[in-house]
Amino acid sequence: MFSFSPRRGACSSPQPFPHRPHRPHREERKSLATFRLSSAVPILILVLLLFPAFSAQVHAGTFTDALGRKVDLPDSPRRIVSLAPHLTEILFAIGAGDRVVGATAFCDYPEAARRVPRIGGFSDPSIELVLAARPDVVIATLVGNRRESVEELIRLGLPVYVSGAEAIGEIPREVRRIGAVAGAVQGGETAAR
C-alpha cells in the first residue's frame, strides 16, 4: 500500500500521515495572513471608535463640591439640570448643552439654551419641576441659589454638585470641574483655556 522513495524517507500515499500536519503552500500562507489581518481590522476600528467613550467615563465618580461635600455622580450623566445662567453657559461651552434638561428662567445664552425647559427662577427653582426633569445631576451655585432650595434637593436624594468660584482666577478650574462632573472632560479643558 505504501511505497518509500529514496528521498529522505518520503512516501507516496493518497493521504499524508496523521502525525505530519499539513503545511500550507506559500500562497495559502499569504491568503491566511491576509484573512487574519482583514478580520482584525474591523475589531481594531471598533475599539478605536469606542475608546473616547471609555475615556470620558473614567473621569466620573466622587467629587468634592464647593460645600465640601463628597458627591457621587454617574459615569456619564445624560440628564443635567442647571440652576444658574452662568452654569448653563458653561455646559453649552463644554459640549454638554444637549444633555441639559432643565434651566432657570434667565438661562438665555447661547440661543439653544432658550429651548431648554424652565424649572423656575435663579433664586427660587421649583423643586417639583426639577424632580420632574429626572436629572442624573443638578448643578447649583453658591452665589444666587438659595441654600434651602439646594438642601431640599439634596434631602430628596438628587445628586447635587454645588459649584463655586470665589475669584476670577478660579473660573478656569471650576470650568474644568464642571466638565468632569458633566462627563465632558475634554470640553471642559478646552473651554477653560
N, C-alpha and C positions, 0 to 999 in steps of 0.2 A: 504494500500500500504506500509506504513512504520510500523515497529513494534519496540517498545522501549524495551530494555533489562534492567534488574535491575542494570547492571554495569554502574555506573556514567553517565547515560543518553546516553549511546551508542545506536545506532540504526543499524538495518540491512537494508541496502539499496543497490540496484545494483550499485549506484554511490555515491561518497561522496557528502556532502552538498557543494554548491558552495562557501559558506563563510569559509569553512575549507580548507586551502591549503593542497595539497598533501605533506606529509613529506616522503622523501626518506628513505629507509631502510639503515642500516649501510653499506652494501655492495655497494649500489648505491651512498652513500655519498663518499665512498673511490674512486670509479671509477670517479666521478665528480671531486674530488680534483686532482686525477692523470691526468685527461684530462686537467684541467686548468693549472696545473704545466707543463705538456708536451707541451702545446701550448704557454706557456710563455717563455720556454727555447730558441726556435729559435729567438724570438724577442730580448731576452737578449743578445744572441750571436751576433746578427746583430748590436745592439747598441754598444757592446764592440769592434767589429771589426771596426766600423765607428769612434769610439772615437779618435784614433790617427789622423785621417784626420781632425776632428774638431779642435783638439788641435793645429795642425800645422797651421791652418788658423787663429787662434786667434792672432798670433804674427805679422801678416802683418798689413799694414796701412800706416801711415805717419812716415817717418824717416828724421832725420836731417843728411845731409851728411857732408863731410869734408869742403865744401864751405860754410857751414852754411845755406844751402837751405833746405826748407821743401819739401820732395819728397813723393808724393802719389803713392803707389805701389799696384798692385793687391794682393789679398789674397794668392794665391799660383802661382807664375809665372811659366809658363810651357816652356817659350822660353827666354833664357838668352844669352846675348852677353857679352863676357869678352874682355876688351881692354888691358889686360896685362897678361904676363905669370904667375906671382905670384897669380893673381886673379883666373885664370883658375885652377891652382894647388889647391887653397883653395876650389873652387867649387867642384872639384872632391873629395877632402878630406872630405868634409862635406856630401857627398852623393848626390849632385845636378849635377854631371857630365853628367848624361843622359839628362839633360834639357839645356845644353849649345849648342846653335845652331850657334854660331859664335865666333871665337877666332882669335887672331893675328898670324902672320907668325911664331913667335918664341914660341908659346904655344905648347910645345912638351912633357910635363910631366904631368901626367903619360902617359903611352903608348896609352891609349884610347883617350887622348887629340889630338893625331896626326890625328885622323879620323874626327875631328870637322871641318866643312867648314871654310875657311880662309876669313877674312874680311879686309885684308891689314896688314900694319905694326903697330908696337907698337906706334910709334910717328905720323904715318900718316894713320890711318884707313880710308878705303873707305866708305864715307857716303852712297853711293848708295848700297854697299854690306850690310852695317848694316841695312838700310831700307828694303832691300830685304829679310833679315832674319826674319822680322816681330817680333822683340823681345817684350816681356812683360816688360823687364827691361834690361838696358845696365849698366854694372858695369865698371866704369872707375877709374883711379887713379890720384892723384895729381902729382906723380912723373913719368914722361915719356910721358904721353898723352899730346898732345898739347892742350892748353886751347881753342884755336879757334875751334878745332875739336869737343871738348866736348860741347862748347857753340852752335855750329851749330846743333848738335843732340838735344840739349835742345830746341833750337828755332824751330826745326821741329816737336816738340811735343812728342818726345820719353821720357819715364820715365828713367832718367839717375841718378844713385846713384854714387857719387864720393867718393871713399874710400881713406883714408889717415892716415897711422900710421907714426908719425914723430919720434918715438923712439922705440927701440926693446921691451921695456916694454909695449908698446901699442898694439903689434901684437895680443895677445890673445883677447883683447877687440874688435879689428877690425875683427877677425875671427868670433866672436860671432855675430857682426853686419851683416856681410855678410851672416851668417847662417839665421838670421832673415829676411834679405832682400830677400833671395832665398827661404824662406819658409821651411828651414831645421834647425830649432832652435836646436833640439837635436843633430844633426850632428855638428853644429857649436860649441855647448857646449863641445862635446866630443873632437873635433879637437883642441880646444883652450887649453886643459889640457896638 
